[in-house]
Amino acid sequence: MKIRKRTLLVVGMLVIIVAALSVALFTCSANSERSLRSVVTSDLDAIKHIEPAALDMLKDQLAKGEQFGIDSREFASVWLEGFSYSLGDLSVEGDRATVEVSFTVKSLQASLDSSMPDIAKIMEEVSETDSIEDAYAQCGKIILKNLRSGQLSAGTITLSYHFDGKTWVMDSKSAKELALALSSPT
């Protein structure tokens, strides 16, 4: 009889421990997802509000404007006007996570493509006595005009994050993919 009571007591204690661990793991997972959602929102809000970190991430795309004498902040402001996003499925597995993001943004590539005929004409008309810088400045004005009137396009991307021991950090590959996706949404 004593053995049976001990067995029941041990089994009962194991059930309580397993239940407590399940609650703890669920709480940690929920906290990780909340923490990840907060970081992703912060990263995307930095783009929306054209913060320095976002300008750094988008530097390759912004360089396209700089070669035509367009200030990178002005270029980003015109390009990202109307940018919006929503977070979709979020998955956390240990210290790795993914999140699906749907977004709308002006297509930088479409604006550059629509500017090309006018840019080509300006460049053909540049004579040896004209300043190439002046021609580039005229091209920059055309690019900005087309970008201002550009239509918003929708896109989706799955971003990868890793936990660095303190917080969630976007993987560098995802940051590059995001910058490319924003310039030419699909």
Stockholm file with secondary structure:
# STOCKHOLM 1.0

chainA/1-186         MKIRKRTLLVVGMLVIIVAALSVALFTCSANSERSLRSVVTSDLDAIKHIEPAALDMLKDQLAKGEQFGIDSREFASVWLEGFSYSLGDLSVEGDRATVEVSFTVKSLQASLDSSMPDIAKIMEEVSETDSIEDAYAQCGKIILKNLRSGQLSAGTITLSYHFDGKTWVMDSKSAKELALALSSPT
#=GR chainA/1-186 SS CHHHHHHHHHHHHHHHHHHHHHHHHHHHHHHHHHHHHHHHHHHHHHHHTTCHHHHHHTHHHHHHHHTTTCCHHHHHHHHTTTCEEEEEEEEEETTEEEEEEEEEEECHHHHHHHHHHHHHHHHHHCCTTSCHHHHHHHHHHHHHHHHHTCCEEEEEEEEEEEECSSSEEECHHHHHHHHHHHHSCC
#=GC SS_cons         CHHHHHHHHHHHHHHHHHHHHHHHHHHHHHHHHHHHHHHHHHHHHHHHTTCHHHHHHTHHHHHHHHTTTCCHHHHHHHHTTTCEEEEEEEEEETTEEEEEEEEEEECHHHHHHHHHHHHHHHHHHCCTTSCHHHHHHHHHHHHHHHHHTCCEEEEEEEEEEEECSSSEEECHHHHHHHHHHHHSCC
//
